Amino acid sequence: MSTTSSATSSFAAASSSSSFPISLPSNPQLSVKLSPTNYFLWRAQLQHLLRCYDLLGHIDGTLLAPPEQIADQPNPAFREWYGHDQLILMWINLSLTEAVMPHIVNKHNAKDAWDTLAAVYAAGSPVIVGQLRRDLHHLRRGTDSAHDYLLRAKTIFDKMVALGDPIKEVELVTSVIDGLDEDYRPFTRNLEARLEPVSFADLSSLMLSKELQLRRFRSAASGGASPQAFYGGRGRGAGRFNRQRGGRSSGRGFQQMGRGFIHPSFAGPRPMYGCPRPAAVGVLGAGPLGPSPLICHNCGGRGHTRPHCPSPLY
């Protein structure tokens, strides 16, 4: 009798001290539905919800049911407890997949339903943990984007934490780096050369930036670059990009504008330094007795002087 009265008084004290500023939701939006393979994630979700509304005692056994009647009168404390308990039972049912629901179809309070689900699905956790570890160690990016690849790795990590077998963050980072392909090889070498280990958050930021860089390179390579982008057309300013000492173009046998430039309009044999051999006597030609003694100080050729040099002034 004393035990019953103490339980009643303790529940009444708890009920009077706990007031809910907002009404309890009849259908909370639960993102994880219980299936045979995600029990610990589902359990963590429900526990957070029950802690939020101070109702965890209904499933962990710390908040027992008060007596239904006191002095042959309905007990208001029991009515409140029963209403909360049935609400929790409804939350549990709403968070189950159709394949799981038959296990608790005959359960009439939240704790019985909770304990039944734990007995059915918690026992398989060692097998699930082993599979998750294998998935993490054999992680490969494949055709996934950086975002999807990182999310897949983080999901495995979170599942292992929920299963009570967490791994260190450095192991997660190592598995992610090892699963990258050749496109990220210079990126991974730079990370491996670091003296300080990189965090998963920093790795995610660096990988997303690297992916954007790779996309820009691929876009530029697929689009191609026109010759005008490098030479800028014809005219006085056309050679500014290429006027470098000793520069050469990608075309075979064609020298860049600068010392020794050979303009395509000049025909006939060409002497040293690329200056045209003149055919007539005069300032630009050689005399009948041999090569002209005139030497150009612009291109180094013979037969003309710098003011009359056909090459661009150097």
C-alpha positions, 0 to 999 in steps of 0.5 A: 500500500505504501509502495502504491501511494509513493508511486502515486505521489511521485508521479503527481509531483512529476506531473505538477512540476513538468508543464509543456509550453506547447502541445504534444504533436500527434504526428511528429515528422520522423525521417527514419522509419524502422527497418530490419537494418537501421534499428539503432538510428531509429532508436536514437531518433525516438529517444531524442524526441522523447527527451524533448518532451520529457517522456523518456521515462515511459520507455526506460522504466523510470516512470511507472503507471500510477494506480487507476483509482484512488479511494474508488475514484478515477485517478487523474494522474493515471489518466494523464500518464495513460494519455502520454503513453498511448501518444508515445505508442502512436509515435512508435507505430508511425515510425515503423515500416510495414514489414516491422509493424506486425511485431507490436500489433498486440502491444498496448503500452509504449514500454512493451512495444519498445522492448519487443523491437529491441529484442528483435532487432538489436541482436543483429548489430554485430553483423551490421557493424562488420558490414559497415566496416567493410563498406567503409574500407572498400569505399570508392568514389566511382561516378558520384559527385564529391557531395554524394561521395562524402555523404555516403561516407558520412552516412556509414560513419553515423550508422556506426556511431549509432550502433555503439561502435564509433570509429575515429575521424582520422579513419573516416578521412583516410578511407575517403582519400583512399577511395578517390580516383586518378583525377584527384591524385595530385590533390591526395598527394598534397593531403598526404604530405601535410604534417597535421591530419585534416578534419572531415569538415576541411576535407569536404570543403577542399574536395568540393573546391577541387571538383569545381576546378576540375569542371572548369578545366574539363569545360575549357578542354572540351570547348577548345581555344581559337587561334585568335585567343592567342594571337589576337588577329593581324596588325600592329598589336598582333605580335605583342603576346609573342614578342619574347626573346627566343619564342617559338610557335606551335607550328613547325618551322615558323618562328615567333615575332621577334629576332629572326622573324620571317614574314610569309610574304618574303620569297626566295632563299633566306640568309642568316637571321631570317632577313630576305636576300635582296635581288636588286642593287640599292639600300635593300639589295646587294651590289654586283660584287657580293654581299652588301657591307650594310648590317642591320642592327635590328635583325643582324641581317645584311643589305639594309639598315635598321630604319628600313628593316622589314622585320618588326623593330626589336 
